[in-house]
Structures are given as C-alpha cells and as structure tokens.
C-alpha cells in the first residue's frame, strides 16, 4: 500500500494497528509512532488527529461523482480510535484492533484511490530515507552553531532546522507536505534575515542548497513536488548563483 496522500498514510497506520492484538497498546503505539514513551504517543496522537481531519477536508473537496459521504462512512469510528489514544496506557491492543475493521481500512483505501484519481498525490519519503535526511539536517546544525554568523541568525536557523527535523520524524503521519513546509520556513526565514549579496546569505545559501539537493534525492516521485517547493528551490539556486559569481570574481581579481 502506497503512502502518497493523506488517506493512504492513514490506511497504513490503521493496517499496522490490526497486526499486533496480543500486546499492551502502549507498546504497539510506541512502535507505530516510533517514539520511546507514553508522552511521545500522546504528542503523535495530536498529529494523527490532524491527519484524520486532513483526510476529511481533502475527500470532501472531491467531485460529487466520487460520493465523498460514502467514502467517509467510517469517519466517526476512526475518530473514536483517535479518542481512545487518550487512555492508551490502560488498555491492551485488542481494544484498538476491535475498532479497526477490515471494512474501515478498505474504506480509507478507497479514499486514497479517489484522491489519486483526482491528482491528489505527493512525493514519498521512506522511513529509512527520512532517518538518513534527519542525520543530514543534524550534521548542519553544529556548523551553524560554531559559525561566525550573528547570534540572531544562528537562532533562527537552528530553530528552523529543528522544525525540519521534527517534520521528518513525523513523516509517516504528516507526509512530504510537512517536510516541504518546514524546508520553506527554513529557506525563506534565512532569506528574510540576511542581506542580498552578503557573506551571511552566501554561507547560508550553501547549506540550504545541500539540504534541498538531498531532499530531492530522498523524495520518491519528486516530479509531484508542489510549485511552492519549486519556487523555494529557485530561491536557493539564486542564492548559490550569487555566491558562485562572487567567488569567481574574487579569483579573477
């Protein structure tokens, strides 16, 4: 099962719920959300709830001949699963398995197919590649902290890099769109607080260019990258073009 839109990501999670009925619920949800404790599960539960909301919004926006009401027939039961996560520490996984039926998963998968038919797809980052990209992001944080950039610029960059890291760690729920938004926030935040043609912007542009290059390699189905990401990439390319031009001029002189 793919994960190239909100409904397909929801279907993947629900399918995982059904696979391990004989364990404590908290253990299974920690595994599903890739977190280490109950607090992490509750934090991810909020992301899970937003994913369900996103599915509803996107499916209801489909043409009438897709019959959105029929596609969303199991929405109340899915919201009940989300609500049950508030008591995750007190129940066995069978409590959730009993709620997540095969019919529910089929209904959500039908939503995914309808979204796909109507062009609602986005690139996919696998769990393994997202973890690699997390390491790539973290590898830039130390150079930023240890650089001679102004403190206010360092703070903004580190904060936005942490935002990219968080989006990658939640990619199974939030998908590529959240990573794209975090990368946009990082890029345009850096542009906003640096002067055109300045040494600071050139240095930041070098880091951003490497990150965008790695993201495009990690994302599968990159031809579906939204136009906002393309514009952001163009900004990075422009920054790097200025940097390279400045370096060439220095070599000539």
N, C-alpha and C positions, 0 to 999 in steps of 0.2 A: 504494500500500500504506500503510495507516494505521500509527500508532505509539502506540496507546492501551493497550498492555500489554507485558509483558516480551518475549514471543515475537515480537510484531510489530516491536519495536525491534531484536531480534536478526536478524530476516529482512531488515530494511532494510540493516543493516550487511553481511550476507553478500551481498546483491544488489550492493552497491557494490564488494565485493571482485572480483566477476566481470566488472566493466565495463572494467577497465584492465590487461590482461595484459602489455602490452609495455613496462612501465616498471620502474624499480627499486622493490622492495617498500617500502622506507623512505619513498619519496616519496608513494606512494599511501596508506600508513597514516597519514602525517602529515596528508594531506588528509582522510581519513576521520575521524580523531580531532580535527582542527582544532588541531594543535599544530605547533611550529616545529622540533623536533629529535628525535633518537632517544630521549633521556631522557623526553621527553613521551610518545612512543609507548609506551615500557615502562610508564610510570605509568598510561596509559589501558588498557594490556593487563590490568592488575590489575582495573580496573573492568569490562572486557569479560569476564573470567573470572567475576566476581561475577554479571554478567548471565546468563551461561550457567547458573550454579548456581541463580539465581532462577527461570529458566525450568523447570529440572528440578523444583524444590520445588513450584512452582505447578501444573505439569502433573500431577505425581504425586498432588496433592491433589484432582484432578478425580474425578467419579464413575466407577465401574468401567466403565459402559457407554460411556464416551469412549475406553476402551482406552489408558491412559497409556503402557504399554510400547510399543505400536505407534507412538504419536505421537513417542516419544523414541528411535526406532530409530537415528537418526543422531547421537545424543548423543556417542558415542565419537569419531566423526570430527570433530565440532565442537570437542571438547576438544583434538584434535590440531592444529586450526587455531590455537587459543589458544596451545598449547605452542610452535608454530613461530614465534610472535612474539618469542621469546627470541633468535632468530637473524635477526631482520628485517633487520639491516644487511648481511647477507652473501648475500641471495638476490634473484632477480627476482620480480616479482609473479606470474608464471606458476606459481611454486611454490605459491602460495595458490589461484590460480584452478583448478589441477588438483585441489585438495582440495574446493573448494566447488562441488558439482554442482547441477544444476537440481533433482534429486530431494531433495537436502538442504534447499534453500530451500523447496520445496513442503512438505516435512515440517514445517519450522518454521512456515510459514504456516498449516498445518493446526493446529498447537498454538495459534497466535494465534486462529484461529476458534473452537476449542474453549473457550479461556479466555473469549472474548467471549460465547459461548453461555451460559456459566455466570456471567456478570456480572462477570468479572474485567477491568474496564476502568477507566481513569483519565483525567483531563484531559490534554490535549496542549499543549505549548508549542513552537511552530515555532522553527527556528533563528534566523530574523530577530527574532522577538519575544523570544526568550531573550537575544539580544545587546542588545536595547533595555532589557530589565529589568536586565541587568548594569550598564548605564550608570546606570540609576535607583538601583541599590544603591550604586554608586561615588559617586554625587552626594550620598549621605547620609553617607559616611564622613568627608569633610572637615569638614562642620558638627559632627559628633560630636567629632572631634579638637580642633576650635577652640572647643568649647563650654566652659562653666564647670562641667560635670559633674565629680564626683570621679574621680580617675585610675583607680581600680579599676573603676568603671562604664564609663568610656571603653574600657578594655582589653577588658572582656567584650563590649561592643557591637561594637567593631571586629573582634574575633576571630569573633563570630557572623555579622557581616555578610560577612566573608571566606568563611565557610562557605557562606552563601547564594550568593555569587559563584561559588565552586568548583562547587556543585551545578548552577548554571545553565550553566556552561561545559561540564559533562559531561552535559547533559540528554539528548543523543542516546543515551547509554548508560544512564544512571541513571533517566531519565524524570522525570515530575512528582513521584513519591513522594519522591525525594531532595530536591527543592526544598522540598516540603512539610515534610519532617523538619527541614531547615535553618532554615526560617522558624519552625517550632515552637520549635526550640532558641534562636533569637534572641529570640522573644517571651517565652517562659517564663523564660529566663535574665535578661532585663531585669526581669521582674516579681519574680523571686526576690531581686534585689539592690537593689530600690527599696522605699521605704516607701509604704503605701497613702495616697492623697491628698496625697502630697508633690509639690513642684515638679519634682523629678527624674523621677518617674513620669509626670507630666503631659507633660513635654517629650518623653520617650522615647515615650510613647503617641502623640503627634502624628506622629513619624517612622514608627512602626510602622503606624499607620493608613493613611498614604500608601502604604507598601510593600504592605500587604495589598490595598488597593484596586487598585493597579496589577497585582498578581499575578492577581487575579480577572478583570481585563480582558484580560490576556495569555493566560490559560489558555483553550483552546478545549474545550468540553464541560464547563464548570465545574459543571454540575449533578451531576457524578460526584465532586465533591470529597469526600474522606473525612470522617467525622464528627469526627475529631481536628482537622482543619483548621477545621471549622465552630466547634468549641469554642474554638479559638485565636482565631478572628476575633471571637467573642463577648467574649473577654477584652480584646482591643484596643478593641472598641466600648465596653466598660465603662470602660476607662481614659479614653477620649476623652470619654465622657459626664460623668465626674467633672471632667475638665478644663474642659469647656464650662460645667458648673454653677458651677465656681469662678470662671470668667471673668464669668459673668452676675451672680454675687453681688458681684463687685468693681465692676462697672458700676453696680449699684444703690446700693452704699454710697458 
